[in-house]
């Protein structure tokens, strides 16, 4: 497995995210700060980071079902967090409906929506793409 820049894999990313019922309408056009995991040139995982001053928003972390429990998500998350640190990001936020326990194990803490910086709250993910029932989490880098 290899981790690469996601820019040339848009169609595969959209298909994967749609299959996982994750938002795609607001994906950045250039896929800056998005990474893919590849196995034999097939996209098997994706993760993205949106930046808001010194905060990051983790989005679109997904792995194809046949490749789960093999460390793919962990490798993508580690690379995204490294990217965030290199960009001067001090904290990464995320919304999840299904993976809170996974992120608990990766040292993300559950927080309330009120504790999210305004810049991040105004992102499309927080504004309309994810339901109010989604769990909000934060990791300080």
C-alpha positions in Angstrom: 0.0 0.0 0.0 1.1 3.5 -0.7 -0.1 7.0 0.3 -0.3 9.6 -2.5 -1.7 13.0 -3.2 -5.4 12.7 -4.2 -5.6 15.3 -6.9 -5.8 12.9 -9.9 -8.1 10.4 -8.2 -11.3 12.5 -7.9 -13.7 10.1 -9.6 -12.6 7.2 -7.4 -12.8 9.3 -4.3 -16.3 10.5 -5.0 -17.4 7.0 -5.7 -15.9 5.7 -2.4 -17.4 8.6 -0.4 -20.8 8.1 -1.9 -20.7 4.4 -1.2 -20.0 5.3 2.5 -22.7 7.9 2.5 -20.3 10.7 3.2 -20.7 14.2 1.7 -19.2 14.9 -1.7 -21.0 18.0 -2.9 -18.7 20.3 -1.0 -15.4 18.6 -1.9 -12.7 21.1 -2.8 -12.2 21.3 -6.5 -8.4 20.9 -6.3 -8.4 18.3 -3.5 -5.6 20.2 -1.7 -4.6 18.4 1.5 -6.4 15.2 0.4 -4.6 11.9 0.3 -5.4 8.4 -1.0 -4.2 5.0 -0.1 -3.5 2.8 -3.1 -3.2 -0.9 -3.6 -2.2 -2.0 -7.1 -3.2 1.5 -8.3 -6.7 1.1 -6.9 -7.9 3.7 -4.4 -8.7 1.8 -1.2 -8.8 4.8 1.2 -9.0 8.5 1.4 -8.6 11.3 3.9 -8.8 15.1 3.7 -7.9 18.2 5.7 -9.5 21.5 5.3 -7.6 24.4 6.9 -9.0 27.4 8.8 -6.2 29.6 10.0 -4.4 27.5 12.6 -7.3 24.9 12.8 -7.9 21.8 10.7 -11.0 19.9 9.8 -10.6 16.2 9.1 -13.0 15.0 6.6 -13.7 12.2 4.3 -11.7 9.5 6.1 -12.9 6.3 4.5 -11.5 2.9 3.6 -13.1 0.3 1.3 -14.8 -2.4 3.4 -12.5 -5.2 2.0 -9.4 -3.3 3.3 -10.6 -2.4 6.8 -8.8 -3.5 9.9 -5.5 -3.5 8.0 -4.2 -0.2 9.3 -5.1 1.8 6.2 -7.2 4.5 8.1 -4.4 4.8 10.7 -1.8 5.5 8.1 -4.0 8.0 6.3 -4.8 9.7 9.6 -1.1 9.8 10.6 -0.2 11.5 7.3 -3.0 14.0 7.5 -2.0 14.9 11.1 1.6 15.3 9.9 0.4 17.6 7.1 -1.5 19.6 9.6 1.5 20.0 11.9 3.6 21.1 8.9 1.0 23.8 8.1 1.0 25.2 11.6 -2.3 23.7 12.6 -2.7 23.5 16.3 -5.9 21.4 16.5 -7.9 19.1 14.3 -11.7 18.8 14.5 -14.0 16.3 13.0 -17.6 15.2 12.8 -18.6 11.5 12.9 -21.8 9.5 13.1 -20.1 6.1 13.0 -16.5 6.2 14.1 -16.3 8.0 17.4 -14.9 4.9 19.1 -12.1 4.7 16.5 -11.2 8.3 17.0 -11.3 7.9 20.8 -8.5 5.3 20.3 -6.6 7.9 18.2 -6.6 10.4 21.1 -9.4 12.6 19.8 -11.7 14.0 22.5 -15.4 14.5 22.3 -16.4 18.1 22.6 -19.6 20.2 22.1 -20.3 22.2 19.0 -20.1 25.3 21.1 -16.4 24.6 21.7 -15.5 24.7 18.0 -13.7 27.8 16.7 -16.0 30.1 14.6 -13.9 29.6 11.5 -14.4 25.8 11.6 -18.1 26.2 12.5 -18.6 28.1 9.3 -17.3 25.3 7.1 -19.8 23.5 4.9 -19.3 20.3 7.0 -20.5 22.0 10.2 -22.9 24.3 8.5 -25.0 21.8 6.5 -23.3 18.7 5.3 -23.3 16.7 8.6 -26.4 16.4 10.8 -26.7 18.0 14.2 -26.6 14.5 15.7 -23.0 13.9 14.6 -20.4 13.7 17.3 -17.8 16.5 17.4 -14.2 15.6 18.2 -10.9 17.4 18.6 -7.3 16.5 18.8 -4.7 19.1 19.9 -1.5 18.7 17.9 
